[in-house]
Amino acid sequence: MKKLILGIITVLSLGMIGYSGGIVFNSVKGNLDKSSLEKDIKKLDESIKEKSTLLAEVKAKDAELRKHYNQIRQEKGIKVVYLTFDDGPTPNNTPRILEILEKNNIKATFFVIGQNPDMYKQIVDQGHTIAIHTYSHEYKQVYASEDAFFQDLYKLRDLIIEKTGVNPKVTRFPGGSSTTRVSKPIKQAIINRLTKEGYVYQDWNCDSTDASGNKVPVEKLVKNGVCNVREVNLLMHDAYAKTTTVEALQQIIDAYRAKGYIFETLTVDSPKFQHVKQPENVD
């Protein structure tokens, strides 16, 4: 009986030792796993920081080169035209415009609104600039206040990012920066905030006049859309009703090429075509 009791005690003791050892082992293993995870997180943070710094340097260098290029181009008197399209994209006109541009190896700038967002990616994938023309394009809504304008702008910005991965910084006011559909104090507040947030707005210095009505004759669009200045920012539209704009596009391209122009897209570093000038800095 005494031997039996001693045997039971021995078994229980060994069990307790094993159990305690398991606790210690698991505790040590847990600490090692935590330490390893913390090291991995630290390495990842350092890698992200390093790549973010590198990306910032690349962007700064790119901006510097673009400005230098623009300066050289201006000094040499090279003629350039920026083809711009507002109020799209639309399934009937935008694909036809993209096809014409691709055929001519030309890149353009599309100031989009909040309709047909699944078409944004095609614009970006083909190398064009996608820019902001507000989500709704409803004057009363957009220009009700500074906050109303930016709520609308951010809504479109976020949608473009979602669909394309591009964070657009080029914008165009509905009606242009000279529009009288907004009070001067609200407009100035909008302009100042755009500047603070790194946005550049673009107007135009050449108007095809396709916004003057639907199915404006092709001949009129070509006549008005071909301007004789060294740098041309041409306003056109790819809204549903602007079918004659598509029909006039090839003739407009041919006319500019015959005059020795090159074609470029608008970026934050492009020359500014602004009816109301944007300040360089805002305190």
Secondary structure as GFF3:
##gff-version 3
##sequence-region A 1 283
A	DSSP	alpha_helix	2	75	.	.	.	ID=ss1
A	DSSP	beta_strand	80	88	.	.	.	ID=ss2
A	DSSP	alpha_helix	94	103	.	.	.	ID=ss3
A	DSSP	beta_strand	109	112	.	.	.	ID=ss4
A	DSSP	three_ten_helix	117	119	.	.	.	ID=ss5
A	DSSP	alpha_helix	120	125	.	.	.	ID=ss6
A	DSSP	beta_strand	129	132	.	.	.	ID=ss7
A	DSSP	alpha_helix	139	142	.	.	.	ID=ss8
A	DSSP	alpha_helix	146	164	.	.	.	ID=ss9
A	DSSP	beta_strand	170	171	.	.	.	ID=ss10
A	DSSP	alpha_helix	184	196	.	.	.	ID=ss11
A	DSSP	beta_strand	200	201	.	.	.	ID=ss12
A	DSSP	beta_strand	206	207	.	.	.	ID=ss13
A	DSSP	three_ten_helix	210	212	.	.	.	ID=ss14
A	DSSP	alpha_helix	218	225	.	.	.	ID=ss15
A	DSSP	beta_strand	231	237	.	.	.	ID=ss16
A	DSSP	alpha_helix	243	258	.	.	.	ID=ss17
A	DSSP	beta_strand	262	263	.	.	.	ID=ss18
###
